[in-house]
Amino acid sequence: MALIEALTAQQTAAQGIDLFSQSENILGKEDFLKLLVAQLEHQDPLSPMENEAFVAQLAQFSSLEQLQNMNESLQQFTNTNTYTSQIMASTFAGKTVCAYGNSVHLNSDGPAELRYRLSDDADRLTVTVYDVRGQEVRTLELSGSSRGDGSLLWDGKDAHGKRMPSGDYTLSFSAMDAEENELPVQGIVSGAVEKVIYENGEVYLLVNGGRMPLSHVLDVSE
């Protein structure tokens, strides 16, 4: 029947409907059953619903009920998983974490360590440093970098030898092999976890004044 088919289509439509949604605008299995009963009460006595059609309606109702039960189970699992992640994340406070990232914090004195991870041995590694305005500050090159994790020091000065102010800087990495083929390279940031933040179901770690998604963490140390 058209009304039941429209209801089922609304319940299972992919766009705009969250399987976990409890919105009042989405009809549930009780509404479905009420509509089915109403159809039976108001059907034409001279042309009653055929047995096959009635069985089909009941099958649709059963499928809808199973879908809602599955949604409830998935919601419970999601809530439990989120709670577990929050408990685990809370133990990170005060510890040092490493994650993929393209930034570095320069202190008022001393150099800054620029860390990276190479997928293969590189003949040449280039790191470009940018300030908060996106202006290029310094370009550093390193020859003969091995596969895996590595680092180089930036003395905190620009291309003219002027000491840059303390703060956060953005990094751009590139690597080439001996045949001038570009190699994958990723920057790595590290720092002490200052705070754990929970927002919109996601967990973030406050590191060096910036947010780091928990899912980006590579390792943790004391």
Summary of the structure (lengths in Angstrom):
residues: 222
radius of gyration: 29.3
end to end distance: 64.8
largest distance: 96.2
contacts: 570
relative contact order: 0.15
helix: 30%
strand: 39%
